[in-house]
Structure formats: structure tokens, C-alpha cells
Amino acid sequence: MRGGDLSGIGWVLVERGTPGRVDENLLARLEKVHDGPDLALYRVPGAVPDEPNGPPAAPVVLAWVAAGSLIGASLLWRRLPVGRFAAPQREE
């Protein structure tokens, strides 16, 4: 975080009472979420989207349709007329 570069960082946690210097100019650009006696938590605005991007909709919908078709066909297989046209089995 030297030089104020926060690329790829979504949160900053500052622990008070430990050695080291905190850049107050950097913290002024951040949104304070929690301020306790020992810790302060800051959110970096715009660094991480609020809602994660999910998978593309088309492949997910296609997979659900395919799975539903397979399950439906397997449940209806005995009721379909396909079994009526099968060759009769010989008894031995």
C-alpha cells in the first residue's frame, strides 16, 4: 500500500497500538465501516463490486432445461407408447 495504490484491495484493517505509521491521507479516501478501541475497518470504494458476477445466464438455463427434460423423460418412459411397439419377448 505504499504510495496510496489500492488496486485489487477491497478492505483495509488498521490495528492500533502496534508499531508502524498509518497514512492518514490514504485513510481519508476510504469509507470507515467500524471504529473500535483496537481496530478500525475501512472499505475501499469501487474496488470490489457489491454483487459478484455469476455465470452467464444462457448456459445455466440450457443446463436446467436439459436436466429437466432428462428427468421428465425418465419418469414418463413407461407411460410413453414407445414400449408398446417393442418386439415381444420370447419366454423360454
C-alpha positions as a LaTeX table, in Angstrom:
\begin{tabular}{lrrr}
\hline
Residue & $x$ (\AA) & $y$ (\AA) & $z$ (\AA) \\
\hline
Met1 & 0.00 & 0.00 & 0.00 \\
Arg2 & 2.92 & 2.35 & $-0.32$ \\
Gly3 & 2.23 & 5.41 & $-2.36$ \\
Gly4 & $-1.52$ & 5.10 & $-1.91$ \\
Asp5 & $-2.04$ & 2.37 & $-4.53$ \\
Leu6 & $-5.11$ & 0.33 & $-3.54$ \\
Ser7 & $-5.63$ & $-1.61$ & $-6.77$ \\
Gly8 & $-7.10$ & $-5.03$ & $-6.04$ \\
Ile9 & $-7.71$ & $-4.22$ & $-2.35$ \\
Gly10 & $-11.26$ & $-4.16$ & $-1.04$ \\
Trp11 & $-10.73$ & $-3.67$ & 2.71 \\
Val12 & $-8.13$ & $-2.06$ & 4.99 \\
Leu13 & $-7.82$ & $-3.07$ & 8.66 \\
Val14 & $-5.85$ & $-0.77$ & 10.96 \\
Glu15 & $-4.67$ & $-2.17$ & 14.28 \\
Arg16 & $-3.96$ & 0.49 & 16.86 \\
Gly17 & $-1.17$ & 0.14 & 19.40 \\
Thr18 & 1.27 & $-1.61$ & 17.08 \\
Pro19 & 4.47 & $-0.18$ & 15.63 \\
Gly20 & 4.24 & 1.48 & 12.25 \\
Arg21 & 2.92 & 4.61 & 10.62 \\
Val22 & $-0.57$ & 4.97 & 9.16 \\
Asp23 & $-1.00$ & 7.27 & 6.16 \\
Glu24 & $-3.90$ & 9.50 & 7.25 \\
Asn25 & $-4.29$ & 10.87 & 3.70 \\
Leu26 & $-4.90$ & 7.35 & 2.47 \\
Leu27 & $-7.44$ & 6.59 & 5.18 \\
Ala28 & $-9.30$ & 9.83 & 4.42 \\
Arg29 & $-10.14$ & 8.45 & 0.94 \\
Leu30 & $-11.70$ & 5.29 & 2.43 \\
Glu31 & $-15.13$ & 4.62 & 3.93 \\
Lys32 & $-14.91$ & 3.85 & 7.66 \\
Val33 & $-17.08$ & 0.80 & 8.47 \\
His34 & $-16.00$ & 0.09 & 12.06 \\
Asp35 & $-14.08$ & 2.15 & 14.59 \\
Gly36 & $-13.31$ & 0.31 & 17.81 \\
Pro37 & $-10.72$ & 0.84 & 20.54 \\
Asp38 & $-8.20$ & $-1.56$ & 18.97 \\
Leu39 & $-9.24$ & $-1.94$ & 15.33 \\
Ala40 & $-10.63$ & 0.25 & 12.56 \\
Leu41 & $-12.05$ & $-1.25$ & 9.38 \\
Tyr42 & $-12.25$ & 0.67 & 6.11 \\
Arg43 & $-13.86$ & $-0.22$ & 2.77 \\
Val44 & $-12.12$ & 0.82 & $-0.43$ \\
Pro45 & $-14.85$ & 2.41 & $-2.58$ \\
Gly46 & $-15.24$ & 0.90 & $-6.03$ \\
Ala47 & $-12.50$ & $-1.71$ & $-5.57$ \\
Val48 & $-14.80$ & $-4.71$ & $-5.38$ \\
Pro49 & $-18.29$ & $-4.86$ & $-6.90$ \\
Asp50 & $-21.12$ & $-5.15$ & $-4.37$ \\
Glu51 & $-22.71$ & $-8.08$ & $-6.20$ \\
Pro52 & $-20.41$ & $-10.74$ & $-7.64$ \\
Asn53 & $-20.93$ & $-11.60$ & $-11.28$ \\
Gly54 & $-22.41$ & $-15.06$ & $-11.72$ \\
Pro55 & $-22.11$ & $-17.40$ & $-14.66$ \\
Pro56 & $-23.65$ & $-16.35$ & $-17.98$ \\
Ala57 & $-27.42$ & $-16.90$ & $-17.99$ \\
Ala58 & $-27.76$ & $-18.85$ & $-21.27$ \\
Pro59 & $-25.64$ & $-21.91$ & $-20.33$ \\
Val60 & $-27.28$ & $-22.12$ & $-16.90$ \\
Val61 & $-30.79$ & $-22.01$ & $-18.36$ \\
Leu62 & $-29.82$ & $-24.56$ & $-21.03$ \\
Ala63 & $-28.44$ & $-26.92$ & $-18.37$ \\
Trp64 & $-31.65$ & $-26.65$ & $-16.31$ \\
Val65 & $-33.80$ & $-27.35$ & $-19.37$ \\
Ala66 & $-31.66$ & $-30.36$ & $-20.32$ \\
Ala67 & $-31.74$ & $-31.75$ & $-16.79$ \\
Gly68 & $-35.50$ & $-31.25$ & $-16.56$ \\
Ser69 & $-36.02$ & $-32.96$ & $-19.91$ \\
Leu70 & $-33.95$ & $-35.97$ & $-18.89$ \\
Ile71 & $-35.71$ & $-36.33$ & $-15.56$ \\
Gly72 & $-39.13$ & $-35.89$ & $-17.16$ \\
Ala73 & $-38.39$ & $-38.45$ & $-19.89$ \\
Ser74 & $-37.11$ & $-41.00$ & $-17.38$ \\
Leu75 & $-40.23$ & $-40.58$ & $-15.23$ \\
Leu76 & $-42.60$ & $-40.86$ & $-18.20$ \\
Trp77 & $-40.76$ & $-43.66$ & $-20.03$ \\
Arg78 & $-43.18$ & $-46.42$ & $-19.01$ \\
Arg79 & $-46.22$ & $-44.33$ & $-19.91$ \\
Leu80 & $-44.97$ & $-43.43$ & $-23.38$ \\
Pro81 & $-46.22$ & $-45.53$ & $-26.32$ \\
Val82 & $-42.65$ & $-46.47$ & $-27.25$ \\
Gly83 & $-42.78$ & $-49.58$ & $-25.07$ \\
Arg84 & $-45.91$ & $-50.83$ & $-26.83$ \\
Phe85 & $-44.16$ & $-51.10$ & $-30.18$ \\
Ala86 & $-41.21$ & $-53.07$ & $-28.89$ \\
Ala87 & $-40.84$ & $-56.63$ & $-30.10$ \\
Pro88 & $-42.47$ & $-59.09$ & $-27.71$ \\
Gln89 & $-40.02$ & $-61.07$ & $-25.67$ \\
Arg90 & $-39.97$ & $-64.83$ & $-26.03$ \\
Glu91 & $-40.44$ & $-66.85$ & $-22.94$ \\
Glu92 & $-38.13$ & $-69.82$ & $-22.53$ \\
\hline
\end{tabular}
